[in-house]
C-alpha cells in the first residue's frame, strides 16, 4: 500500500521540511526573508579576496543585500574572472 499523497504545493512542502530541521535553521530563514523583503546596501572590505567576492555574489544573487566592494579595482576585477 502506498500511503503517500502527491505534493500539491511545493513551496508549502519546502517550508514544512525546513520547519522540521530545527530552531537555528528557522531563525536563519526568518532573517533571510526579512532581508530579502528590504535589501540594504552593505559594504565589504578586502574585496580582493575570493571569499569576500563569493559572499558578495551570494548576497546579490539571493536578493539579500546590495554589496559595495572596497578594495583596489584592478585586483577585484582580476579575482572576478
N, C-alpha and C positions, 0 to 999 in steps of 0.2 A: 504494500500500500504506500502511496505517495501522499504525505500529509503537508507537503509544501504548497503554498499558494503563490501564484505569479506576482511578480513585483509590478505594481501599477504606477507608483511614483518614485522614481529613483532618487530624487532629492530627499524625500522623507525617509527612504530606506537608508541613505548615506548618513543622514542626521541621526537616525536611530542607532546605527552601528557605532558612530563616533561617540554618542552618549554613553554607550556601554564600555568605552575604553577607559574612563576614569575622569576624576576631577581636573587633573592637570591639563589633559587634552581639551576638556570643555572650557577651561579658563583661557587657554591659548586661542582656541577657536573664537571665543567671545571677543577677545581683544582684537583679533584679526578682522572680524566682521565689523567692529566699531571703527577700526582704522580705515577699512575699505569704504565705509559709508561717508567718510570725510577725509580723503587723503591729504596729508600735510607735507610741506617741504621738510626734508631732513638733510643735514649737512654731514658728509662723511669725509673725514680726514684720511691721509695716507692712501689716496685713491690710486696710487701707482701699484699697490699690492693687489694681486689676483683675488684674494679672498674678499677684499673690500669691494672690488668691482663686481664680483659674483653676488654679493649681498645686495648691492645697488640694483643689479639686474633683476633679482628676485623681488625686491620691494616694488620696482616699477612694473614688472610683468603681472604681479599679483594684484596690483592696484592698491597696495597698502600705503605707499608714500611716493613722493616725488623727490628723488635723491638729487642733491647738489654735491658734485665731486670736488674736493680740494686736493690740489697737487699740481705737479708740472704736466701741462697739457701734452707735451711730446711723449712722456713716459706712459701717461694714461692711454693715449691712442695706440701706442705700441702694445700694451697689455690687452687692449680690446680686440686686437687682431688674432 
